[in-house]
Amino acid sequence: MTILAVFRSRAQTLDYVAALKNAGIPASAVATPKEAGVGCGISAKFEENFFARARFFLQKRPYASFSGFMRRTGDKFVYL
């Protein structure tokens, strides 16, 4: 299942994607869904089986613009 890490900053999103990739976690920058209610336009996407590791890397960096994690449920995304 797909997980999104939603940020209010494009730069922080891209930094987080790079950190995940450097840790061996397949990740990409994708369009932020409208359900997120934030305006930066991109989020970090990765698969749920990497969620614990991805959350660990989020805690290691001071991402002030982090809004939350979202999961695809049916045809829309919802916050965890």
KOLGU-48274 format. One record per residue: residue in one letter; x, y, z of N, C-alpha, C, O, CB in turn. Coordinates in Angstrom, 2 decimals, decimal comma. Glycine has a CB too. Layout:
# residues N
  fitor      n.X      n.Y      n.Z     ca.X     ca.Y     ca.Z      c.X      c.Y      c.Z      o.X      o.Y      o.Z     cb.X     cb.Y     cb.Z
      A        X        Y        Z        X        Y        Z        X        Y        Z        X        Y        Z        X        Y        Z
...
This chain:
# residues 80
  fitor      n.X      n.Y      n.Z     ca.X     ca.Y     ca.Z      c.X      c.Y      c.Z      o.X      o.Y      o.Z     cb.X     cb.Y     cb.Z
      M     0,85    -1,17     0,00     0,00     0,00     0,00     0,89     1,23     0,00     1,97     1,22     0,59    -0,96     0,00     1,22
      T     0,45     2,28    -0,65     1,22     3,51    -0,80     1,04     4,44     0,39    -0,07     4,64     0,89     0,82     4,24    -2,08
      I     2,17     5,00     0,85     2,18     5,99     1,92     2,76     7,28     1,35     3,70     7,25     0,56     3,00     5,50     3,16
      L     2,20     8,41     1,75     2,75     9,71     1,39     3,18    10,44     2,65     2,49    10,41     3,66     1,72    10,55     0,61
      A     4,34    11,09     2,58     4,78    12,01     3,62     4,51    13,40     3,06     5,11    13,80     2,06     6,32    11,80     4,02
      V     3,63    14,13     3,70     3,17    15,43     3,19     3,92    16,56     3,91     4,00    16,58     5,14     1,63    15,59     3,38
      F     4,45    17,47     3,12     5,17    18,63     3,63     4,57    19,91     3,07     3,90    19,89     2,04     6,68    18,54     3,28
      R     4,81    21,02     3,76     4,39    22,33     3,25     5,53    23,02     2,50     5,36    24,15     2,04     3,91    23,22     4,40
      S     6,67    22,36     2,38     7,84    22,91     1,71     8,33    21,94     0,64     8,59    20,77     0,91     8,97    23,21     2,72
      R     8,45    22,45    -0,58     8,96    21,62    -1,67    10,40    21,19    -1,39    10,77    20,04    -1,62     8,88    22,37    -3,01
      A    11,22    22,13    -0,89    12,63    21,83    -0,63    12,77    20,72     0,41    13,61    19,83     0,26    13,37    23,09    -0,16
      Q    11,97    20,77     1,46    12,05    19,73     2,49    11,53    18,40     1,97    12,05    17,35     2,36    11,26    20,14     3,72
      T    10,54    18,42     1,11    10,07    17,18     0,49    11,19    16,53    -0,30    11,45    15,33    -0,16     8,85    17,45    -0,41
      L    11,84    17,31    -1,14    12,91    16,77    -1,97    14,09    16,29    -1,13    14,72    15,29    -1,47    13,38    17,82    -2,98
      D    14,40    16,99    -0,05    15,46    16,56     0,85    15,10    15,22     1,50    15,95    14,33     1,61    15,72    17,63     1,93
      Y    13,86    15,07     1,91    13,41    13,83     2,53    13,45    12,67     1,54    13,87    11,57     1,89    11,99    14,00     3,08
      V    13,02    12,90     0,31    13,08    11,86    -0,72    14,53    11,42    -0,92    14,81    10,23    -1,03    12,48    12,37    -2,06
      A    15,45    12,38    -0,98    16,87    12,05    -1,16    17,39    11,25     0,03    18,14    10,29    -0,16    17,70    13,34    -1,33
      A    17,00    11,61     1,25    17,42    10,88     2,45    16,92     9,44     2,42    17,64     8,51     2,76    16,92    11,58     3,72
      L    15,66     9,26     2,00    15,11     7,91     1,91    15,87     7,08     0,88    16,23     5,94     1,14    13,61     7,96     1,54
      K    16,10     7,66    -0,28    16,82     6,93    -1,33    18,23     6,57    -0,88    18,70     5,46    -1,14    16,89     7,77    -2,61
      N    18,90     7,50    -0,20    20,25     7,21     0,30    20,25     6,08     1,32    21,26     5,41     1,49    20,86     8,46     0,93
      A    19,13     5,87     1,98    18,99     4,78     2,96    18,52     3,49     2,31    18,28     2,49     3,00    18,02     5,19     4,07
      G    18,37     3,49     0,99    17,93     2,29     0,30    16,43     2,09     0,24    15,96     1,00    -0,08    18,54     1,11     0,93
      I    15,68     3,14     0,57    14,22     3,06     0,53    13,74     3,62    -0,80    13,98     4,80    -1,08    13,58     3,84     1,73
      P    13,07     2,83    -1,62    12,56     3,35    -2,89    11,51     4,44    -2,61    10,48     4,17    -1,99    11,95     2,21    -3,76
      A    11,78     5,64    -3,06    10,89     6,77    -2,81    10,90     7,68    -4,02    11,84     7,67    -4,81    11,30     7,55    -1,53
      S     9,84     8,47    -4,14     9,77     9,44    -5,23     8,94    10,64    -4,79     8,17    10,57    -3,83     9,18     8,80    -6,50
      A     9,11    11,72    -5,52     8,30    12,92    -5,30     7,09    12,82    -6,21     7,22    12,56    -7,41     9,12    14,24    -5,57
      V     5,91    13,03    -5,64     4,66    12,94    -6,40     3,77    14,14    -6,06     4,01    14,85    -5,09     3,92    11,60    -6,09
      A     2,75    14,35    -6,86     1,80    15,42    -6,60     1,06    15,16    -5,29     0,63    14,04    -5,02     0,79    15,55    -7,77
      T     0,94    16,19    -4,48     0,19    16,08    -3,23    -1,30    16,03    -3,54    -1,79    16,88    -4,29     0,52    17,27    -2,27
      P    -2,02    15,07    -3,00    -3,46    15,00    -3,26    -4,20    16,16    -2,59    -3,74    16,69    -1,58    -4,04    13,66    -2,77
      K    -5,33    16,53    -3,16    -6,09    17,66    -2,61    -6,58    17,39    -1,20    -6,79    18,32    -0,43    -7,28    17,97    -3,52
      E    -6,76    16,11    -0,84    -7,22    15,76     0,51    -6,23    16,21     1,59    -6,61    16,32     2,76    -7,44    14,25     0,61
      A    -4,97    16,46     1,21    -3,95    16,85     2,19    -4,21    18,25     2,73    -3,87    18,54     3,88    -2,56    16,78     1,56
      G    -4,78    19,12     1,93    -5,08    20,47     2,38    -3,85    21,35     2,56    -3,90    22,32     3,33    -5,82    20,41     3,66
      V    -2,75    21,04     1,88    -1,55    21,88     1,92    -1,20    22,30     0,51    -1,65    21,68    -0,46    -0,36    21,13     2,58
      G    -0,41    23,35     0,39    -0,21    23,91    -0,94     1,13    23,73    -1,61     1,36    24,35    -2,64    -0,46    25,29    -0,87
      C     2,04    22,90    -1,08     3,36    22,84    -1,71     3,34    22,12    -3,05     4,14    22,42    -3,92     4,35    22,15    -0,78
      G     2,43    21,18    -3,22     2,29    20,53    -4,51     2,98    19,20    -4,67     2,61    18,43    -5,56     2,78    21,41    -5,53
      I     3,99    18,87    -3,82     4,63    17,56    -3,93     4,77    16,92    -2,56     4,90    17,59    -1,54     6,00    17,69    -4,60
      S     4,74    15,60    -2,56     4,90    14,79    -1,34     5,89    13,68    -1,64     6,20    13,41    -2,80     3,53    14,21    -0,86
      A     6,38    13,04    -0,60     7,26    11,88    -0,74     6,41    10,62    -0,73     5,57    10,44     0,16     8,34    11,85     0,39
      K     6,63     9,77    -1,70     5,84     8,53    -1,83     6,76     7,33    -1,61     7,87     7,27    -2,14     5,15     8,45    -3,23
      F     6,27     6,36    -0,82     6,99     5,11    -0,61     5,96     4,05    -0,24     4,80     4,35     0,03     8,10     5,26     0,50
      E     6,40     2,81    -0,22     5,50     1,71     0,09     5,43     1,47     1,60     6,39     1,74     2,32     5,95     0,44    -0,63
      E     4,30     0,98     2,05     4,02     0,82     3,47     5,03    -0,08     4,19     5,28     0,14     5,38     2,64     0,25     3,65
      N     5,59    -1,06     3,53     6,55    -1,93     4,19     7,82    -1,19     4,61     8,62    -1,74     5,38     6,91    -3,08     3,27
      F     8,03     0,04     4,14     9,17     0,87     4,54     8,76     1,95     5,55     9,57     2,81     5,88     9,79     1,52     3,32
      F     7,53     1,90     6,03     7,00     2,98     6,88     7,82     3,19     8,16     8,14     4,33     8,50     5,57     2,68     7,25
      A     8,16     2,14     8,86     8,92     2,30    10,12    10,27     2,96     9,87    10,67     3,86    10,61     9,13     0,93    10,80
      R    10,96     2,53     8,83    12,27     3,14     8,51    12,10     4,57     8,05    12,90     5,44     8,41    12,99     2,33     7,43
      A    11,08     4,85     7,25    10,84     6,21     6,75    10,52     7,15     7,91    10,97     8,30     7,93     9,70     6,22     5,71
      R     9,74     6,68     8,86     9,39     7,49    10,03    10,64     7,76    10,87    10,80     8,86    11,41     8,31     6,79    10,88
      F    11,52     6,79    10,98    12,78     6,96    11,70    13,60     8,09    11,08    14,12     8,94    11,81    13,58     5,65    11,70
      F    13,73     8,12     9,75    14,50     9,16     9,08    13,84    10,53     9,22    14,53    11,55     9,25    14,68     8,83     7,61
      L    12,55    10,56     9,31    11,85    11,83     9,52    12,19    12,40    10,89    12,34    13,62    11,02    10,33    11,63     9,39
      Q    12,32    11,56    11,89    12,63    12,01    13,25    14,07    12,49    13,39    14,39    13,25    14,30    12,37    10,90    14,25
      K    14,95    12,05    12,49    16,36    12,42    12,56    16,63    13,82    12,00    17,69    14,39    12,26    17,19    11,41    11,82
      R    15,71    14,38    11,24    15,91    15,67    10,60    14,86    16,67    11,08    13,72    16,28    11,36    15,86    15,53     9,06
      P    15,22    17,93    11,17    14,26    18,96    11,63    13,37    19,48    10,51    13,59    20,59    10,02    15,02    20,14    12,27
      Y    12,40    18,72    10,09    11,48    19,13     9,02    10,30    19,87     9,64     9,29    19,27     9,99    11,00    17,90     8,20
      A    10,43    21,17     9,75     9,37    21,99    10,36     8,10    22,02     9,51     7,02    22,31    10,03     9,86    23,41    10,57
      S     8,21    21,72     8,23     7,05    21,81     7,35     6,30    20,49     7,20     5,34    20,42     6,43     7,48    22,30     5,99
      F     6,71    19,45     7,92     6,03    18,15     7,81     4,60    18,28     8,30     4,34    18,79     9,39     6,78    17,07     8,61
      S     3,66    17,80     7,48     2,24    17,90     7,80     1,66    16,58     8,31     0,72    16,59     9,10     1,47    18,35     6,57
      G     2,21    15,45     7,88     1,71    14,16     8,32     1,86    13,10     7,25     2,26    13,38     6,12     0,27    14,27     8,74
      F     1,53    11,87     7,62     1,54    10,75     6,68     0,12    10,47     6,23    -0,83    10,58     7,00     2,17     9,49     7,33
      M     0,00    10,11     4,95    -1,29     9,74     4,38    -1,18     8,36     3,77    -0,11     7,94     3,33    -1,76    10,78     3,33
      R    -2,31     7,65     3,74    -2,39     6,31     3,14    -3,55     6,31     2,14    -4,59     6,93     2,37    -2,59     5,20     4,24
      R    -3,34     5,62     1,05    -4,42     5,47     0,06    -5,47     4,55     0,63    -5,16     3,44     1,07    -3,88     4,92    -1,30
      T    -6,71     5,01     0,64    -7,86     4,21     1,06    -8,90     4,31    -0,05    -9,54     5,35    -0,23    -8,45     4,71     2,45
      G    -9,05     3,23    -0,78    -9,97     3,26    -1,92    -9,42     4,20    -2,99    -8,31     4,02    -3,48   -11,39     3,70    -1,48
      D   -10,21     5,20    -3,33    -9,81     6,13    -4,40    -9,32     7,47    -3,86    -9,21     8,43    -4,62   -10,98     6,37    -5,34
      K    -9,03     7,56    -2,54    -8,55     8,82    -1,99    -7,50     8,54    -0,92    -7,31     7,40    -0,50    -9,72     9,65    -1,40
      F    -6,82     9,59    -0,47    -5,83     9,50     0,59    -6,41    10,07     1,87    -7,18    11,03     1,84    -4,55    10,24     0,20
      V    -6,04     9,46     3,00    -6,48     9,94     4,32    -5,25     9,99     5,24    -4,32     9,20     5,09    -7,61     9,00     4,93
      Y    -5,27    10,94     6,19    -4,19    11,04     7,15    -4,22     9,85     8,10    -5,29     9,37     8,48    -4,28    12,35     7,92
      L    -3,04     9,39     8,48    -2,94     8,29     9,44    -3,15     8,81    10,85    -3,09     8,03    11,81    -1,57     7,60     9,33
